[in-house]
Amino acid sequence: MNESAFVVFIIFASIWVLMAVAGVIAILKIDGQEIKFGKTGFTITVAIIVPMMITLIYATIKSRL
């Protein structure tokens, strides 16, 4: 039963992240700006996503043992 709350949280967080990305893209498109993804954006994205993925994988493995 504890896993269901975790799944709901992950789904809810994923929806909020997707809405934030869509909002930023919409704001940039309204202003007519070009959407770029350079080295700095890649570095920041990796620095945020990699620890999240490691944490989720660790939690999944630990809950199965």
Phi, psi and omega in degrees: 000331180293330182291329182295322177294322179295317180295317179298318179298315181296317179296316179298316179295321179296319178298318180294322178294317179296321177294322179294316179297315179297322178295316179295317179297318180297318180296318179293322180290325179297319180283352180080016181278151177279138180270117181242151177226091185267195181296320181294317178298319178296317180298316180293318179298315179296320181294335179269315188283321183299311177297325177296315180294319178298317179297316180294319178295317178299315180296323179293315180295317181295324181288336180277340183274000000 
